[in-house]
Amino acid sequence: MKINARLKKIGDLAPANSFCLDIGCDHALLDIYLVHKNKNIKAVASDIAEGPLEQAKENIKRERLEKEIEVRLGDGLSTYSKEIDTIIISGMGGRNIIGICKKDLKILKNIDTLIISPNNYQEDVKRYLCKNGFYIENEEFVKDKKFIYQIIIFKKGKRKYTNIEYFFGPVFLVKKGVLFREYYEREMKSREILLTILPGKYKLKKKRIKKEIEMIKNEIED
Ligand SMILES: C[S@@+](CC[C@H](N)C(=O)[O-])C[C@H]1O[C@@H](n2cnc3c(N)ncnc32)[C@H](O)[C@@H]1O
């Protein structure tokens, strides 16, 4: 089955021999890719909505992977079971992802790896998970059509990060590269536009945005 560049990259980052729970699987294309990649990965495809799960079941059946991929209906981590060691959450807003984790924080204590790709509020997701038992092992950008997405690999453990590391991503700051520059050039432009439309009364917000623009300039210009 055809898979887009974003999901393929997420799939390529999943650890070999892992048992993955894909929360918000939608069509389950990622799970099908994971199992086909033959890294001895087992997967549970779960979603809160019945419609997507019906589509997922059809896709899994068409690929004859009913034995390898289990489908579960439920909200967030409610579909967890104890054989799972890796959780994938992608294609959702960062606040929804934090909400899912917050609801069942105890479950995350059993998890070794989180593969998270939020559509927004990436910094908030990093801060939340790093305050709750994980550190950032890797960060990757992937460009799919005209969008650039972040994929963050969290591992169980503790590390301290500075505000600048949280803002850019501690691994991104070290690796940088072409997509880092393109991503943060876009972030800078959107902040410059925001500055022109924000009414004068938002003084503090404007100050923070100006500071962020300076931080971005410093990082992409060296
Ligand atoms: C935009 S799709 C993303 C699908 C896929 N993960 C991807 O990256 O392309 C978001 C999916 O998450 C599901 N979803 C949203 N909130 C959820 C929750 N709390 N628990 C489980 N699934 C959820 C939606 O029903 C939808 O199918």
The ligand as an ORCA input file, in Angstrom:
! r2SCAN-3c Opt
* xyz 0 1
  C      -5.371     13.160     11.489
  S      -5.509     11.510     12.004
  C      -3.822     11.029     12.061
  C      -3.670      9.614     11.592
  C      -2.259      9.045     11.654
  N      -1.829      8.831     13.016
  C      -1.289      9.913     10.919
  O      -0.291     10.350     11.506
  O      -1.511     10.156      9.712
  C      -5.917     11.627     13.716
  C      -6.613     10.370     14.223
  O      -6.531     10.390     15.644
  C      -7.756      9.927     16.176
  N      -7.836     10.446     17.553
  C      -8.017     11.720     17.963
  N      -8.033     11.790     19.307
  C      -7.836     10.519     19.768
  C      -7.764      9.933     21.063
  N      -7.893     10.670     22.167
  N      -7.557      8.602     21.156
  C      -7.423      7.837     20.034
  N      -7.506      8.337     18.784
  C      -7.708      9.666     18.650
  C      -8.809     10.461     15.206
  O     -10.011      9.717     15.276
  C      -8.086     10.289     13.862
  O      -8.354      9.053     13.254
*
